[in-house]
Amino acid sequence: MDGENRIVLKKGEKAAIYSSLTNLLLAIIKGIVGLLSGSIALIADSIHSFTDIVASLAVYIGLRLSRRKPDEKFPYGYYKIETLASLIISVLIIITGFEIAIESFNAYLNPEMIEIPLISLLVAALSAVVSWLLARYKKSVGKQIGSQALINDGKHSFIDIFSSIIVFIGILSAYLGYLGVQGISGVLVSLLIIYMGLKLAKNDILVLLDASMDPDKISEIKNAAEGVEGVEGVHDIKVRRSGPFVFAELHLETKKDLSVKKASEITENIKKKVKDRIENIDTITVQIEPYKSDKVLIAIPVENNNGYESKISKHFARAPYILIAEVINNKINNINVKENPGSQLEKKKGIKTAELLEKLNVDILAASEVGEGPMHVLSDELISLTKPEGKTIEEIVMNAYKADKTGF
């Protein structure tokens, strides 16, 4: 795990600790006032706050364990512990929903007057405000670091706002003489809580099963990879989440005879571009494959411009012309003869000729006596070099084409 990931996880841990301490204080206050006032709803809300403490601690433990370095037993790291913590929170949300439903139904059946109602109202209002501030804080930090567990915990705190509002309405209704309002409102909100918990749990389970959860990220990776020079195609892109981070793998198609240096350069460029677009990506696995095209352009140095009857030149750089043959599906489609600008130069003839082939997007050069400088240009531009085999233009073109397709 790199230093940047450690900083990300540490930030999440701090948010979880702050949340736990705040909820502990709220739970104690609501519990004491609930017992003094005889408000069942306030006592239930106090118990609910204690479940929030457990949820925040689960996030903290998950993020803490996620910081452990990969080892022999867990070579991909411990990031999924954070997702497991998120699932625990989702289950707690569902349980909380059922608890509120039961308490609300009981409050509807057996309404009671509340002692010290004004203090109880103040505590319920304070709980709602603090829950709102906590929810915004945890959701903001969760989005910054890409922690689904912290985002879920933030949503849990948003539920706490509804819970505190229900308590507030119930106490106010009881104070005004409408004792059954709290129960009805509580049942409705509890159904919303249960629905949200099930939805979050579903996402957590899908992440643990390595389901593809980020179609937008697949498009971003594809666009980034296709923008790198030397890439002919991108396919089989797979993206999975592990805790707050994303792991990706993709297959690239490049021209044949790619050098190790060029392959490494293309891979690094892709990784850099993808990481620039997706901040919370941890690892990108790139597999390079030769690009299979029906069309191949083959270049041959020639002495004159006579089409198929052109005389083959023994010299690459000094050849007055370069014949370009387009072969599609084992047949010569057409040929073009271009003047060689390098033949007129006193120095760097071969490099200028090689640059012409690059400009024409040539795939194969059938030639002899290619110097070291031009060879570097050809290699960098992924242009294959083969010896001219045959007596006629057609024979040389087809032999070069077959050699390229078979690898011999």
N, C-alpha and C positions, 0 to 999 in steps of 0.2 A: 504494500500500500504506500502511495507517495504522500509527501508532506501536505499537499493541497487537500487530499481526501481526509487526512487526519484533522485538519483545521475545520473542515466542513462538519465532521462528526462531533467534534468538540463543541462547536456552536450549538448543535442540536441538544447535546447533553445539558448545557447551561440552561437552555429554554425549559427542558424537562424538570430540572431541579427547581427553578423559580416557580414553575407551575405547581409542583408538589408542595412546596412550602406555603404558597398562597392558599391552596385548597385545604391544607391542614388547618390554617388559621380560620378560614371560613367555616369549616366543619365544626370546629370547637365552638365558635360564636353561635352558630345556628342550633347546635345541640343544646347548649346551655339555655338560650332564650326559648327554644322549643319546649324544654322540660319545665321552665318557669311559667310559660304561658299556657301550657297544655295543648299546644298546636301539633296535632299529628302530622300535618303537612310539613311543618318546619323541621320536625324530627326526621321525617322521611327524606327531606332535602339534605339534612345533615349527613344521613347515611349515604345518600347519593354522592355527596362531596367526598366521602371517604373512598367510594369507588373511583372517583376521579384521581385520587392520590395513587391508588393502585395502578390506574391506567398510565399516569405520568411516570411512575416508577418503572413500569414495563417498557415505556419508550426509552427511558434513561438506560436501563439495563441492556436493551436491544442495541442502542447506539454505542454504548460502552463496549459491548462484546464485538460489535462490528469493526472496531478499531484494531482488533487483534490481527497480527500478520498472518498471511496464508502459511500453512504448514503441510506436512506430508498427508495428514488425514483430511484436511480441508484446503486443497491446492487453489481453489477459487476464492478463498477468503470466507469471512463470517458475515457477509453483508445480509444474508437472508434472515439472520436472527432479528434484524430490524423489521422485516416483513412479518415474521412470526409474532413479534410484539404488537404490530399493527393489527393482526388478526385477533389477538387477545383483547385489544381495545374494542374492536368491532363486536366481539361477543359480549363484552361488558356493557356496551351501548344497548344491545338487544335485551340483556337481563334487566338493565335499568328501566327500559321501556315497559317491560312486564311489571316491574316493581311499582312504577308510577301508576300503571293501569289499575293494579290491585288496590293501592292506597287510595286512588281517586274514587274507585267504586265504593270502597268502604266509607270514605268521607261523604259520599252521596247518600248512602243508606243510613249512616249514623252521624248526622251533623252535630257539632258541638260548639258552644260558645267559647271564645278565646279570651284568656286573661292578658293584661298589658298589651292590647292590640296595636297601639301606636309604636311601641318599641319593636314588636314583631314585624310590623309593616316596614319600619326603617331597616331592619336586618334583611328582610326579603329584597327590598330595593337595592341595598348595598351589594347583596349577593349577585343580583342581575347585572349591575354595572361592572363589578369586578370580573364576572364571567365573560362579559362582552370584551373587556380589555384583554383578558387572557386569551380568548379565542382569536382575536385579531393578531396578537403577538405570536402565538404558536403557529397560526396559519401562515403568517408572513415569513417566519424563520423556516418553516417546513418547505415553502415554495423556493426560498433562497438556496437551500441545501439539497432540495429534491427528496426530502424525507416524507414518505407516505404515512409512516407511523405518526409523525409530528402533525401532519396535515389532518389526519383522522382525529388525533387528540384535540386539535383546534376545533374541529366540527363537533366533537363531544362537548367542548366548552360552550359552543353555540346552543347545544341542546340544554345545557345548564341554564342559559338565559331564559328559555321557555319554562323550564322547571321552576325557576325563581319567580317568574311572572305569574305562573299558575298559583304558587303559594301566596304571592302578593294579592292576587284577585280573590283567592279563597278567604284570606284573612279579612280583606276589605269587605267582601260580601257578608261574611259572618258578622262583622262590626255593624254593617248596615241592616242586618236582619235576613239576608238571602243566603241561607246556610248551604243550599245544594249546588250553587254555581260552580264551586271549586271542583266537585266531583265530575261534572259533565265536561268541563274544559280539560281536566286532567286526562280523561279517557281519550279524547280526540288527539291531544298532543302526544300521548304515549304511543298511539298508532303510527304517528309520523316518526317518532324515535325508533320504533322497531323496524320500520321500512328503511330508514337511513342506515341502521346497523346491519341489516341484511345486505344492502347494496355495497357497503364498505367491505363486509366479510367476503362477498363474492369476488371483488377486485383483489383482495389479499390472497385468496385461494388460487386465483388465476396466475398471480405473480409467482407464488410458490411452485406452481406446476409449469413454470417457464412459458406461459402462453404469450403470444404476441400482443402487447398492450399499447404499442406506440406506432400506428401506421404513418403518422406525420413524420416521425423520426426516420422511418424507412425511406420516405421520399427525400428528406434532407440529405441522408447518406448517399443515396443514388445520384442526386444532383451534384453533390460535392465531388464524388469519385469520378463522374463523367467529365467534370471540368478539368481534370488533371491530364497533362500532355502525355501521350503514349497509351492511354486507356481507350480501347476500342468498344468495350461493352461491359456492363455490370449486371449481375444476376444473382439469384439465391441469397438475397440480403435477409439476415435473421437478426432480430433485436430481442433481447430479454432484459428484464429488470432483476436486480439483486439488491434489496434494500434501497438506499437512495441513489444507487448508481445504475448505469446502463452498460450492457455488454453487447457488442455487435460483431457479426462476421459477414463477409461478403466474398464473392468470386469475381475476379476480373478477367477480361479477355484482352490480350495484348498481341502485338505482332509476334511472329515466330522468331526463334533464335534470340530471345531477349537475354542480354548479359546479366550476370549476377548483380553487378554494380547498378545497371539501369533498373532492374527489378526492385532492388532495395531503395533506389531513389524515388520510384513511382509509389511504392508502399508508404514511405515516410511522408511524401507529399499528401497522399490521401489521408493518412492519420492526422496530419496537422490541420488539413481543411475541415475534416469532420469534427475534430475537437474544438475548432474555432466556432463551429455552428452549434454544437451540442455540448454545453458546459459540463454536465454531470456524467459524461461518458468515461468509463474506466478503462476498458480494453477493447481494441479493434483487431480482429483476426482477418488477415487478407490472404486469399489463395489465388495465385495467378495461373491462368490457363492460356494456351495459344489461341488467338482469334481465328476462327474458321470463316473464310470469306469465299464466295463463289467467284469473285473477280480478283485476278492477280495481274499486276503490271510488271513486265520484264524488260529490262534495258540491255541493249547490246551496242558497244562502240562500233561504228562503221566508217568506211572511207568515203562513201558517196551517198547521194540521196536517190536510190533507185528502188525503193520499196522492198519487196521480197528478194529482189536481185541485187540489193546493196552488198558491197564487198565488206566482209568482216575485218575489223582492224585488230591488230595484235597489241595496240597500245591504248590504254584507257584514257589517259589525260590528253594525249596528242591527237586523238581521233577527231576529225572535223565535225562528225555528226554522231548523234546518239539516237538509235532506233528504239522506240517504245512500243511493245506489243501488249495488247490487252487480251488476256485469256479468260474465258468464262466457261465453266463446266467442261473443261478438257478440249475446248475449241478456241482457235484464235478468232477473236471478234473483229479487231481492226489493228492497224499499225500506223504509227506516226513517226516521222523523222524530224528531229530537232537539231539545230545548229548547236555545237558545243562551244560556249563562250570561253571555256578554260583553254582551248587549244591555241588561242591567240595571245595568251599571256606569256611573259618570260618567267615569272615565278608563280608558285602555288597553282599550277595548272590543274593538278588532280583534285585539290580542295574545291576549286571553283566548279569543276565537273561534278563532284560529289554533291555540292550544294544545289546544282541543277536537278539532280535525281531526287533530292529531298523536296524541292519545290514541286516536282511533278508527282510526288507521292508514290514513287517506285517501290515495289516490294522486293524484287530480286535483280541483281546485276550479274550478267553472264560475261565475265571479262578476265583477262590475264594482266599481269604486271600492274597491280594496284599498289601504290606506295603507302607508307605508314600513315602519313597525314590524312589522305582520303579514307583510309581504313577506319580511322577514329571517327570521322564524320559519318560514314556508313553505319558503323556500329552504334553510335549514339542515336541515329535516326532509325534503327532497327531494320536496315536494308540488308538482306542476305546476299552473300557473295558465292558464286559458283563458277566453275570452269566452263567455257563454251564447248559443249560436246555436240559434234555434228558438222556437216559440210555446208548445209544451207541454213538460211535464217529460220525457216520453219522447224527444222530438226533441232536447232539450238534452243529455240523458244520452248518447244514441247518437252525436250529433255530437262530443261531447267524447271519447268512447271511440275513435271512428274517427280523430280528429285525433291522439290519443296514439299509436295503432298505426301510423299512416302518417307521423307527424312533421310534418303540415301542419295 
